[in-house]
Amino acid sequence: MSPVRRTKHAVYDTKYHFVWIPKYRKHLFTKEISNYTKEVFQRIAEEYEFEIDTMEVMKDHVHLFFLLHQDILLLGLYRL
């Protein structure tokens, strides 16, 4: 569990649950593709400055729990 984050004017602990599902829930995520998917999400997290708390790649979908700084708009990430 992550600690409560503090700024000059706020105290917060905001986490988001994102589920990414391929069309028709096809079983696409083999071990190789799973590793590649994790690498891609890590690069995106570094580029857009958010922290991945937990990531689980299943055979037909990806669960991603992440934390955003309060100044980052969530809508901007969903447009990726």
PyMOL Python script that loads the backbone (N, CA, C, O; Angstrom):
from pymol import cmd

cmd.read_pdbstr("""\
ATOM      1  N   MET A   1       0.834  -1.172   0.000  1.00  0.00           N
ATOM      2  CA  MET A   1       0.000   0.000   0.000  1.00  0.00           C
ATOM      3  C   MET A   1       0.885   1.244   0.000  1.00  0.00           C
ATOM      4  O   MET A   1       1.842   1.324   0.770  1.00  0.00           O
ATOM      5  N   SER A   2       0.576   2.199  -0.846  1.00  0.00           N
ATOM      6  CA  SER A   2       1.402   3.383  -0.966  1.00  0.00           C
ATOM      7  C   SER A   2       1.062   4.396   0.118  1.00  0.00           C
ATOM      8  O   SER A   2      -0.064   4.435   0.615  1.00  0.00           O
ATOM      9  N   PRO A   3       2.040   5.208   0.476  1.00  0.00           N
ATOM     10  CA  PRO A   3       1.789   6.210   1.521  1.00  0.00           C
ATOM     11  C   PRO A   3       0.926   7.353   0.984  1.00  0.00           C
ATOM     12  O   PRO A   3       0.800   7.550  -0.225  1.00  0.00           O
ATOM     13  N   VAL A   4       0.351   8.081   1.902  1.00  0.00           N
ATOM     14  CA  VAL A   4      -0.435   9.256   1.541  1.00  0.00           C
ATOM     15  C   VAL A   4       0.522  10.303   0.972  1.00  0.00           C
ATOM     16  O   VAL A   4       1.605  10.523   1.513  1.00  0.00           O
ATOM     17  N   ARG A   5       0.117  10.938  -0.111  1.00  0.00           N
ATOM     18  CA  ARG A   5       0.963  11.950  -0.744  1.00  0.00           C
ATOM     19  C   ARG A   5       0.558  13.327  -0.250  1.00  0.00           C
ATOM     20  O   ARG A   5      -0.615  13.594   0.011  1.00  0.00           O
ATOM     21  N   ARG A   6       1.542  14.184  -0.131  1.00  0.00           N
ATOM     22  CA  ARG A   6       1.293  15.523   0.381  1.00  0.00           C
ATOM     23  C   ARG A   6       1.907  16.566  -0.541  1.00  0.00           C
ATOM     24  O   ARG A   6       3.005  16.392  -1.070  1.00  0.00           O
ATOM     25  N   THR A   7       1.169  17.651  -0.717  1.00  0.00           N
ATOM     26  CA  THR A   7       1.687  18.830  -1.387  1.00  0.00           C
ATOM     27  C   THR A   7       1.507  19.994  -0.426  1.00  0.00           C
ATOM     28  O   THR A   7       1.088  19.804   0.716  1.00  0.00           O
ATOM     29  N   LYS A   8       1.819  21.186  -0.884  1.00  0.00           N
ATOM     30  CA  LYS A   8       1.701  22.349  -0.022  1.00  0.00           C
ATOM     31  C   LYS A   8       0.271  22.582   0.449  1.00  0.00           C
ATOM     32  O   LYS A   8       0.047  23.032   1.573  1.00  0.00           O
ATOM     33  N   HIS A   9      -0.696  22.275  -0.416  1.00  0.00           N
ATOM     34  CA  HIS A   9      -2.090  22.590  -0.112  1.00  0.00           C
ATOM     35  C   HIS A   9      -3.021  21.382  -0.107  1.00  0.00           C
ATOM     36  O   HIS A   9      -4.236  21.552  -0.009  1.00  0.00           O
ATOM     37  N   ALA A  10      -2.487  20.172  -0.211  1.00  0.00           N
ATOM     38  CA  ALA A  10      -3.377  19.016  -0.298  1.00  0.00           C
ATOM     39  C   ALA A  10      -2.714  17.766   0.273  1.00  0.00           C
ATOM     40  O   ALA A  10      -1.490  17.637   0.308  1.00  0.00           O
ATOM     41  N   VAL A  11      -3.569  16.858   0.716  1.00  0.00           N
ATOM     42  CA  VAL A  11      -3.164  15.519   1.129  1.00  0.00           C
ATOM     43  C   VAL A  11      -4.062  14.567   0.353  1.00  0.00           C
ATOM     44  O   VAL A  11      -5.284  14.709   0.379  1.00  0.00           O
ATOM     45  N   TYR A  12      -3.466  13.597  -0.340  1.00  0.00           N
ATOM     46  CA  TYR A  12      -4.284  12.735  -1.182  1.00  0.00           C
ATOM     47  C   TYR A  12      -3.662  11.353  -1.332  1.00  0.00           C
ATOM     48  O   TYR A  12      -2.464  11.158  -1.127  1.00  0.00           O
ATOM     49  N   ASP A  13      -4.504  10.414  -1.693  1.00  0.00           N
ATOM     50  CA  ASP A  13      -4.092   9.043  -1.993  1.00  0.00           C
ATOM     51  C   ASP A  13      -5.055   8.531  -3.067  1.00  0.00           C
ATOM     52  O   ASP A  13      -5.990   7.789  -2.770  1.00  0.00           O
ATOM     53  N   THR A  14      -4.820   8.929  -4.292  1.00  0.00           N
ATOM     54  CA  THR A  14      -5.718   8.616  -5.398  1.00  0.00           C
ATOM     55  C   THR A  14      -5.121   7.509  -6.249  1.00  0.00           C
ATOM     56  O   THR A  14      -4.004   7.628  -6.753  1.00  0.00           O
ATOM     57  N   LYS A  15      -5.880   6.430  -6.404  1.00  0.00           N
ATOM     58  CA  LYS A  15      -5.449   5.311  -7.243  1.00  0.00           C
ATOM     59  C   LYS A  15      -6.535   5.035  -8.272  1.00  0.00           C
ATOM     60  O   LYS A  15      -7.720   5.242  -8.013  1.00  0.00           O
ATOM     61  N   TYR A  16      -6.122   4.571  -9.427  1.00  0.00           N
ATOM     62  CA  TYR A  16      -7.056   4.268 -10.506  1.00  0.00           C
ATOM     63  C   TYR A  16      -6.876   2.818 -10.942  1.00  0.00           C
ATOM     64  O   TYR A  16      -5.768   2.281 -10.906  1.00  0.00           O
ATOM     65  N   HIS A  17      -7.960   2.199 -11.347  1.00  0.00           N
ATOM     66  CA  HIS A  17      -7.951   0.830 -11.856  1.00  0.00           C
ATOM     67  C   HIS A  17      -8.327   0.903 -13.330  1.00  0.00           C
ATOM     68  O   HIS A  17      -9.430   1.321 -13.682  1.00  0.00           O
ATOM     69  N   PHE A  18      -7.406   0.493 -14.176  1.00  0.00           N
ATOM     70  CA  PHE A  18      -7.592   0.536 -15.617  1.00  0.00           C
ATOM     71  C   PHE A  18      -7.556  -0.898 -16.135  1.00  0.00           C
ATOM     72  O   PHE A  18      -6.633  -1.648 -15.816  1.00  0.00           O
ATOM     73  N   VAL A  19      -8.553  -1.284 -16.931  1.00  0.00           N
ATOM     74  CA  VAL A  19      -8.584  -2.621 -17.524  1.00  0.00           C
ATOM     75  C   VAL A  19      -8.557  -2.442 -19.031  1.00  0.00           C
ATOM     76  O   VAL A  19      -9.423  -1.786 -19.611  1.00  0.00           O
ATOM     77  N   TRP A  20      -7.555  -3.032 -19.653  1.00  0.00           N
ATOM     78  CA  TRP A  20      -7.400  -2.944 -21.105  1.00  0.00           C
ATOM     79  C   TRP A  20      -7.750  -4.308 -21.683  1.00  0.00           C
ATOM     80  O   TRP A  20      -7.133  -5.314 -21.333  1.00  0.00           O
ATOM     81  N   ILE A  21      -8.759  -4.341 -22.582  1.00  0.00           N
ATOM     82  CA  ILE A  21      -9.259  -5.596 -23.140  1.00  0.00           C
ATOM     83  C   ILE A  21      -9.174  -5.543 -24.661  1.00  0.00           C
ATOM     84  O   ILE A  21      -9.717  -4.619 -25.266  1.00  0.00           O
ATOM     85  N   PRO A  22      -8.509  -6.506 -25.296  1.00  0.00           N
ATOM     86  CA  PRO A  22      -8.500  -6.554 -26.757  1.00  0.00           C
ATOM     87  C   PRO A  22      -9.892  -6.884 -27.310  1.00  0.00           C
ATOM     88  O   PRO A  22     -10.742  -7.430 -26.607  1.00  0.00           O
ATOM     89  N   LYS A  23     -10.096  -6.549 -28.550  1.00  0.00           N
ATOM     90  CA  LYS A  23     -11.382  -6.808 -29.190  1.00  0.00           C
ATOM     91  C   LYS A  23     -11.727  -8.296 -29.111  1.00  0.00           C
ATOM     92  O   LYS A  23     -10.881  -9.154 -29.365  1.00  0.00           O
ATOM     93  N   TYR A  24     -12.951  -8.581 -28.764  1.00  0.00           N
ATOM     94  CA  TYR A  24     -13.503  -9.942 -28.628  1.00  0.00           C
ATOM     95  C   TYR A  24     -12.815 -10.757 -27.540  1.00  0.00           C
ATOM     96  O   TYR A  24     -12.975 -11.976 -27.490  1.00  0.00           O
ATOM     97  N   ARG A  25     -12.055 -10.103 -26.673  1.00  0.00           N
ATOM     98  CA  ARG A  25     -11.353 -10.774 -25.570  1.00  0.00           C
ATOM     99  C   ARG A  25     -10.543 -11.991 -26.045  1.00  0.00           C
ATOM    100  O   ARG A  25     -10.523 -13.035 -25.393  1.00  0.00           O
ATOM    101  N   LYS A  26      -9.895 -11.832 -27.165  1.00  0.00           N
ATOM    102  CA  LYS A  26      -9.051 -12.918 -27.684  1.00  0.00           C
ATOM    103  C   LYS A  26      -7.878 -13.148 -26.745  1.00  0.00           C
ATOM    104  O   LYS A  26      -7.381 -12.211 -26.119  1.00  0.00           O
ATOM    105  N   HIS A  27      -7.446 -14.370 -26.651  1.00  0.00           N
ATOM    106  CA  HIS A  27      -6.317 -14.749 -25.794  1.00  0.00           C
ATOM    107  C   HIS A  27      -5.014 -14.427 -26.527  1.00  0.00           C
ATOM    108  O   HIS A  27      -4.390 -15.301 -27.129  1.00  0.00           O
ATOM    109  N   LEU A  28      -4.618 -13.156 -26.464  1.00  0.00           N
ATOM    110  CA  LEU A  28      -3.451 -12.687 -27.206  1.00  0.00           C
ATOM    111  C   LEU A  28      -2.165 -12.683 -26.399  1.00  0.00           C
ATOM    112  O   LEU A  28      -1.075 -12.761 -26.965  1.00  0.00           O
ATOM    113  N   PHE A  29      -2.280 -12.593 -25.106  1.00  0.00           N
ATOM    114  CA  PHE A  29      -1.109 -12.317 -24.293  1.00  0.00           C
ATOM    115  C   PHE A  29      -0.333 -13.576 -23.932  1.00  0.00           C
ATOM    116  O   PHE A  29      -0.527 -14.163 -22.868  1.00  0.00           O
ATOM    117  N   THR A  30       0.545 -13.974 -24.839  1.00  0.00           N
ATOM    118  CA  THR A  30       1.488 -15.047 -24.548  1.00  0.00           C
ATOM    119  C   THR A  30       2.572 -14.476 -23.636  1.00  0.00           C
ATOM    120  O   THR A  30       2.531 -13.291 -23.307  1.00  0.00           O
ATOM    121  N   LYS A  31       3.517 -15.276 -23.231  1.00  0.00           N
ATOM    122  CA  LYS A  31       4.573 -14.803 -22.334  1.00  0.00           C
ATOM    123  C   LYS A  31       5.382 -13.674 -22.970  1.00  0.00           C
ATOM    124  O   LYS A  31       5.692 -12.683 -22.309  1.00  0.00           O
ATOM    125  N   GLU A  32       5.722 -13.819 -24.238  1.00  0.00           N
ATOM    126  CA  GLU A  32       6.510 -12.794 -24.929  1.00  0.00           C
ATOM    127  C   GLU A  32       5.731 -11.487 -25.062  1.00  0.00           C
ATOM    128  O   GLU A  32       6.263 -10.411 -24.790  1.00  0.00           O
ATOM    129  N   ILE A  33       4.485 -11.586 -25.476  1.00  0.00           N
ATOM    130  CA  ILE A  33       3.661 -10.394 -25.645  1.00  0.00           C
ATOM    131  C   ILE A  33       3.347  -9.772 -24.288  1.00  0.00           C
ATOM    132  O   ILE A  33       3.252  -8.550 -24.173  1.00  0.00           O
ATOM    133  N   SER A  34       3.189 -10.586 -23.283  1.00  0.00           N
ATOM    134  CA  SER A  34       2.946 -10.098 -21.932  1.00  0.00           C
ATOM    135  C   SER A  34       4.122  -9.250 -21.441  1.00  0.00           C
ATOM    136  O   SER A  34       3.922  -8.166 -20.894  1.00  0.00           O
ATOM    137  N   ASN A  35       5.335  -9.740 -21.635  1.00  0.00           N
ATOM    138  CA  ASN A  35       6.536  -8.992 -21.237  1.00  0.00           C
ATOM    139  C   ASN A  35       6.649  -7.679 -22.016  1.00  0.00           C
ATOM    140  O   ASN A  35       6.978  -6.637 -21.448  1.00  0.00           O
ATOM    141  N   TYR A  36       6.377  -7.740 -23.300  1.00  0.00           N
ATOM    142  CA  TYR A  36       6.423  -6.533 -24.122  1.00  0.00           C
ATOM    143  C   TYR A  36       5.379  -5.515 -23.662  1.00  0.00           C
ATOM    144  O   TYR A  36       5.665  -4.319 -23.608  1.00  0.00           O
ATOM    145  N   THR A  37       4.173  -5.980 -23.331  1.00  0.00           N
ATOM    146  CA  THR A  37       3.105  -5.105 -22.859  1.00  0.00           C
ATOM    147  C   THR A  37       3.517  -4.405 -21.567  1.00  0.00           C
ATOM    148  O   THR A  37       3.271  -3.210 -21.401  1.00  0.00           O
ATOM    149  N   LYS A  38       4.138  -5.138 -20.660  1.00  0.00           N
ATOM    150  CA  LYS A  38       4.616  -4.540 -19.408  1.00  0.00           C
ATOM    151  C   LYS A  38       5.658  -3.465 -19.682  1.00  0.00           C
ATOM    152  O   LYS A  38       5.625  -2.401 -19.064  1.00  0.00           O
ATOM    153  N   GLU A  39       6.580  -3.726 -20.598  1.00  0.00           N
ATOM    154  CA  GLU A  39       7.598  -2.742 -20.952  1.00  0.00           C
ATOM    155  C   GLU A  39       6.974  -1.475 -21.527  1.00  0.00           C
ATOM    156  O   GLU A  39       7.382  -0.364 -21.188  1.00  0.00           O
ATOM    157  N   VAL A  40       5.987  -1.648 -22.395  1.00  0.00           N
ATOM    158  CA  VAL A  40       5.327  -0.497 -23.015  1.00  0.00           C
ATOM    159  C   VAL A  40       4.616   0.349 -21.957  1.00  0.00           C
ATOM    160  O   VAL A  40       4.737   1.574 -21.964  1.00  0.00           O
ATOM    161  N   PHE A  41       3.879  -0.290 -21.054  1.00  0.00           N
ATOM    162  CA  PHE A  41       3.190   0.461 -20.006  1.00  0.00           C
ATOM    163  C   PHE A  41       4.188   1.163 -19.081  1.00  0.00           C
ATOM    164  O   PHE A  41       3.913   2.268 -18.612  1.00  0.00           O
ATOM    165  N   GLN A  42       5.333   0.545 -18.811  1.00  0.00           N
ATOM    166  CA  GLN A  42       6.357   1.194 -17.987  1.00  0.00           C
ATOM    167  C   GLN A  42       6.911   2.439 -18.685  1.00  0.00           C
ATOM    168  O   GLN A  42       7.110   3.473 -18.046  1.00  0.00           O
ATOM    169  N   ARG A  43       7.160   2.341 -19.986  1.00  0.00           N
ATOM    170  CA  ARG A  43       7.645   3.506 -20.749  1.00  0.00           C
ATOM    171  C   ARG A  43       6.620   4.631 -20.752  1.00  0.00           C
ATOM    172  O   ARG A  43       6.974   5.801 -20.605  1.00  0.00           O
ATOM    173  N   ILE A  44       5.344   4.276 -20.920  1.00  0.00           N
ATOM    174  CA  ILE A  44       4.280   5.288 -20.906  1.00  0.00           C
ATOM    175  C   ILE A  44       4.217   5.958 -19.531  1.00  0.00           C
ATOM    176  O   ILE A  44       4.048   7.174 -19.439  1.00  0.00           O
ATOM    177  N   ALA A  45       4.351   5.168 -18.468  1.00  0.00           N
ATOM    178  CA  ALA A  45       4.319   5.723 -17.115  1.00  0.00           C
ATOM    179  C   ALA A  45       5.466   6.703 -16.889  1.00  0.00           C
ATOM    180  O   ALA A  45       5.272   7.753 -16.276  1.00  0.00           O
ATOM    181  N   GLU A  46       6.647   6.370 -17.376  1.00  0.00           N
ATOM    182  CA  GLU A  46       7.793   7.267 -17.236  1.00  0.00           C
ATOM    183  C   GLU A  46       7.588   8.541 -18.049  1.00  0.00           C
ATOM    184  O   GLU A  46       7.887   9.636 -17.573  1.00  0.00           O
ATOM    185  N   GLU A  47       7.084   8.405 -19.261  1.00  0.00           N
ATOM    186  CA  GLU A  47       6.900   9.557 -20.140  1.00  0.00           C
ATOM    187  C   GLU A  47       5.854  10.527 -19.598  1.00  0.00           C
ATOM    188  O   GLU A  47       6.045  11.741 -19.660  1.00  0.00           O
ATOM    189  N   TYR A  48       4.748   9.997 -19.065  1.00  0.00           N
ATOM    190  CA  TYR A  48       3.653  10.843 -18.600  1.00  0.00           C
ATOM    191  C   TYR A  48       3.656  11.054 -17.089  1.00  0.00           C
ATOM    192  O   TYR A  48       2.711  11.615 -16.533  1.00  0.00           O
ATOM    193  N   GLU A  49       4.715  10.606 -16.430  1.00  0.00           N
ATOM    194  CA  GLU A  49       4.970  10.858 -15.021  1.00  0.00           C
ATOM    195  C   GLU A  49       3.845  10.391 -14.095  1.00  0.00           C
ATOM    196  O   GLU A  49       3.326  11.168 -13.294  1.00  0.00           O
ATOM    197  N   PHE A  50       3.478   9.124 -14.214  1.00  0.00           N
ATOM    198  CA  PHE A  50       2.595   8.515 -13.232  1.00  0.00           C
ATOM    199  C   PHE A  50       3.241   7.223 -12.759  1.00  0.00           C
ATOM    200  O   PHE A  50       4.149   6.697 -13.403  1.00  0.00           O
ATOM    201  N   GLU A  51       2.770   6.725 -11.640  1.00  0.00           N
ATOM    202  CA  GLU A  51       3.394   5.561 -11.013  1.00  0.00           C
ATOM    203  C   GLU A  51       2.480   4.345 -11.107  1.00  0.00           C
ATOM    204  O   GLU A  51       1.309   4.415 -10.735  1.00  0.00           O
ATOM    205  N   ILE A  52       3.006   3.244 -11.598  1.00  0.00           N
ATOM    206  CA  ILE A  52       2.248   1.999 -11.663  1.00  0.00           C
ATOM    207  C   ILE A  52       2.399   1.291 -10.329  1.00  0.00           C
ATOM    208  O   ILE A  52       3.507   0.952  -9.913  1.00  0.00           O
ATOM    209  N   ASP A  53       1.272   1.073  -9.664  1.00  0.00           N
ATOM    210  CA  ASP A  53       1.273   0.388  -8.375  1.00  0.00           C
ATOM    211  C   ASP A  53       1.321  -1.127  -8.598  1.00  0.00           C
ATOM    212  O   ASP A  53       2.172  -1.818  -8.038  1.00  0.00           O
ATOM    213  N   THR A  54       0.408  -1.628  -9.414  1.00  0.00           N
ATOM    214  CA  THR A  54       0.329  -3.055  -9.710  1.00  0.00           C
ATOM    215  C   THR A  54      -0.097  -3.242 -11.164  1.00  0.00           C
ATOM    216  O   THR A  54      -0.956  -2.515 -11.664  1.00  0.00           O
ATOM    217  N   MET A  55       0.505  -4.213 -11.833  1.00  0.00           N
ATOM    218  CA  MET A  55       0.105  -4.541 -13.202  1.00  0.00           C
ATOM    219  C   MET A  55       0.057  -6.052 -13.328  1.00  0.00           C
ATOM    220  O   MET A  55       1.011  -6.745 -12.975  1.00  0.00           O
ATOM    221  N   GLU A  56      -1.053  -6.554 -13.829  1.00  0.00           N
ATOM    222  CA  GLU A  56      -1.221  -7.996 -14.035  1.00  0.00           C
ATOM    223  C   GLU A  56      -1.712  -8.216 -15.461  1.00  0.00           C
ATOM    224  O   GLU A  56      -2.752  -7.695 -15.862  1.00  0.00           O
ATOM    225  N   VAL A  57      -0.949  -8.991 -16.215  1.00  0.00           N
ATOM    226  CA  VAL A  57      -1.322  -9.303 -17.596  1.00  0.00           C
ATOM    227  C   VAL A  57      -1.893 -10.713 -17.622  1.00  0.00           C
ATOM    228  O   VAL A  57      -1.190 -11.686 -17.350  1.00  0.00           O
ATOM    229  N   MET A  58      -3.168 -10.809 -17.949  1.00  0.00           N
ATOM    230  CA  MET A  58      -3.844 -12.094 -18.061  1.00  0.00           C
ATOM    231  C   MET A  58      -3.813 -12.526 -19.533  1.00  0.00           C
ATOM    232  O   MET A  58      -3.259 -11.808 -20.366  1.00  0.00           O
ATOM    233  N   LYS A  59      -4.386 -13.663 -19.862  1.00  0.00           N
ATOM    234  CA  LYS A  59      -4.376 -14.140 -21.252  1.00  0.00           C
ATOM    235  C   LYS A  59      -5.242 -13.287 -22.174  1.00  0.00           C
ATOM    236  O   LYS A  59      -4.966 -13.195 -23.370  1.00  0.00           O
ATOM    237  N   ASP A  60      -6.304 -12.653 -21.620  1.00  0.00           N
ATOM    238  CA  ASP A  60      -7.213 -11.905 -22.485  1.00  0.00           C
ATOM    239  C   ASP A  60      -7.442 -10.456 -22.044  1.00  0.00           C
ATOM    240  O   ASP A  60      -8.277  -9.772 -22.634  1.00  0.00           O
ATOM    241  N   HIS A  61      -6.723  -9.966 -21.022  1.00  0.00           N
ATOM    242  CA  HIS A  61      -6.856  -8.566 -20.612  1.00  0.00           C
ATOM    243  C   HIS A  61      -5.705  -8.178 -19.688  1.00  0.00           C
ATOM    244  O   HIS A  61      -4.943  -9.027 -19.226  1.00  0.00           O
ATOM    245  N   VAL A  62      -5.599  -6.870 -19.430  1.00  0.00           N
ATOM    246  CA  VAL A  62      -4.556  -6.333 -18.561  1.00  0.00           C
ATOM    247  C   VAL A  62      -5.209  -5.500 -17.467  1.00  0.00           C
ATOM    248  O   VAL A  62      -6.050  -4.648 -17.751  1.00  0.00           O
ATOM    249  N   HIS A  63      -4.821  -5.745 -16.209  1.00  0.00           N
ATOM    250  CA  HIS A  63      -5.252  -4.924 -15.077  1.00  0.00           C
ATOM    251  C   HIS A  63      -4.095  -4.022 -14.696  1.00  0.00           C
ATOM    252  O   HIS A  63      -2.956  -4.472 -14.566  1.00  0.00           O
ATOM    253  N   LEU A  64      -4.395  -2.748 -14.519  1.00  0.00           N
ATOM    254  CA  LEU A  64      -3.365  -1.781 -14.179  1.00  0.00           C
ATOM    255  C   LEU A  64      -3.885  -0.882 -13.062  1.00  0.00           C
ATOM    256  O   LEU A  64      -4.900  -0.206 -13.227  1.00  0.00           O
ATOM    257  N   PHE A  65      -3.189  -0.874 -11.925  1.00  0.00           N
ATOM    258  CA  PHE A  65      -3.502   0.039 -10.827  1.00  0.00           C
ATOM    259  C   PHE A  65      -2.400   1.086 -10.821  1.00  0.00           C
ATOM    260  O   PHE A  65      -1.219   0.753 -10.719  1.00  0.00           O
ATOM    261  N   PHE A  66      -2.789   2.356 -10.929  1.00  0.00           N
ATOM    262  CA  PHE A  66      -1.773   3.392 -10.991  1.00  0.00           C
ATOM    263  C   PHE A  66      -2.156   4.608 -10.169  1.00  0.00           C
ATOM    264  O   PHE A  66      -3.320   4.808  -9.820  1.00  0.00           O
ATOM    265  N   LEU A  67      -1.145   5.418  -9.868  1.00  0.00           N
ATOM    266  CA  LEU A  67      -1.300   6.617  -9.064  1.00  0.00           C
ATOM    267  C   LEU A  67      -0.915   7.820  -9.907  1.00  0.00           C
ATOM    268  O   LEU A  67       0.087   7.795 -10.622  1.00  0.00           O
ATOM    269  N   LEU A  68      -1.711   8.862  -9.818  1.00  0.00           N
ATOM    270  CA  LEU A  68      -1.441  10.100 -10.533  1.00  0.00           C
ATOM    271  C   LEU A  68      -1.204  11.221  -9.544  1.00  0.00           C
ATOM    272  O   LEU A  68      -1.791  11.246  -8.462  1.00  0.00           O
ATOM    273  N   HIS A  69      -0.343  12.145  -9.922  1.00  0.00           N
ATOM    274  CA  HIS A  69      -0.229  13.378  -9.155  1.00  0.00           C
ATOM    275  C   HIS A  69      -1.503  14.164  -9.380  1.00  0.00           C
ATOM    276  O   HIS A  69      -2.090  14.082 -10.459  1.00  0.00           O
ATOM    277  N   GLN A  70      -1.940  14.910  -8.412  1.00  0.00           N
ATOM    278  CA  GLN A  70      -3.223  15.594  -8.509  1.00  0.00           C
ATOM    279  C   GLN A  70      -3.299  16.595  -9.653  1.00  0.00           C
ATOM    280  O   GLN A  70      -4.399  16.963 -10.064  1.00  0.00           O
ATOM    281  N   ASP A  71      -2.172  17.044 -10.179  1.00  0.00           N
ATOM    282  CA  ASP A  71      -2.173  18.026 -11.267  1.00  0.00           C
ATOM    283  C   ASP A  71      -2.338  17.394 -12.648  1.00  0.00           C
ATOM    284  O   ASP A  71      -2.602  18.104 -13.618  1.00  0.00           O
ATOM    285  N   ILE A  72      -2.188  16.088 -12.753  1.00  0.00           N
ATOM    286  CA  ILE A  72      -2.297  15.408 -14.043  1.00  0.00           C
ATOM    287  C   ILE A  72      -3.755  15.048 -14.298  1.00  0.00           C
ATOM    288  O   ILE A  72      -4.425  14.485 -13.432  1.00  0.00           O
ATOM    289  N   LEU A  73      -4.233  15.371 -15.475  1.00  0.00           N
ATOM    290  CA  LEU A  73      -5.616  15.064 -15.826  1.00  0.00           C
ATOM    291  C   LEU A  73      -5.744  13.615 -16.259  1.00  0.00           C
ATOM    292  O   LEU A  73      -5.000  13.155 -17.125  1.00  0.00           O
ATOM    293  N   LEU A  74      -6.666  12.909 -15.672  1.00  0.00           N
ATOM    294  CA  LEU A  74      -6.905  11.506 -16.006  1.00  0.00           C
ATOM    295  C   LEU A  74      -7.367  11.347 -17.440  1.00  0.00           C
ATOM    296  O   LEU A  74      -6.993  10.381 -18.105  1.00  0.00           O
ATOM    297  N   LEU A  75      -8.168  12.271 -17.926  1.00  0.00           N
ATOM    298  CA  LEU A  75      -8.685  12.208 -19.288  1.00  0.00           C
ATOM    299  C   LEU A  75      -7.545  12.178 -20.311  1.00  0.00           C
ATOM    300  O   LEU A  75      -7.660  11.513 -21.340  1.00  0.00           O
ATOM    301  N   GLY A  76      -6.484  12.867 -20.047  1.00  0.00           N
ATOM    302  CA  GLY A  76      -5.335  12.879 -20.956  1.00  0.00           C
ATOM    303  C   GLY A  76      -4.701  11.510 -21.103  1.00  0.00           C
ATOM    304  O   GLY A  76      -4.239  11.159 -22.189  1.00  0.00           O
ATOM    305  N   LEU A  77      -4.669  10.723 -20.024  1.00  0.00           N
ATOM    306  CA  LEU A  77      -4.101   9.374 -20.106  1.00  0.00           C
ATOM    307  C   LEU A  77      -5.017   8.423 -20.870  1.00  0.00           C
ATOM    308  O   LEU A  77      -4.532   7.570 -21.613  1.00  0.00           O
ATOM    309  N   TYR A  78      -6.314   8.553 -20.704  1.00  0.00           N
ATOM    310  CA  TYR A  78      -7.227   7.648 -21.388  1.00  0.00           C
ATOM    311  C   TYR A  78      -7.255   7.881 -22.893  1.00  0.00           C
ATOM    312  O   TYR A  78      -7.696   7.013 -23.646  1.00  0.00           O
ATOM    313  N   ARG A  79      -6.797   9.020 -23.329  1.00  0.00           N
ATOM    314  CA  ARG A  79      -6.756   9.307 -24.768  1.00  0.00           C
ATOM    315  C   ARG A  79      -5.564   8.652 -25.463  1.00  0.00           C
ATOM    316  O   ARG A  79      -5.487   8.655 -26.692  1.00  0.00           O
ATOM    317  N   LEU A  80      -4.641   8.096 -24.694  1.00  0.00           N
ATOM    318  CA  LEU A  80      -3.444   7.473 -25.287  1.00  0.00           C
ATOM    319  C   LEU A  80      -3.821   6.318 -26.118  1.00  0.00           C
ATOM    320  O   LEU A  80      -2.954   5.665 -26.699  1.00  0.00           O
TER     321      LEU A  80
END
""", "prot")
cmd.dss("prot")
cmd.show_as("cartoon", "prot")
cmd.util.cbc("prot")
cmd.orient("prot")
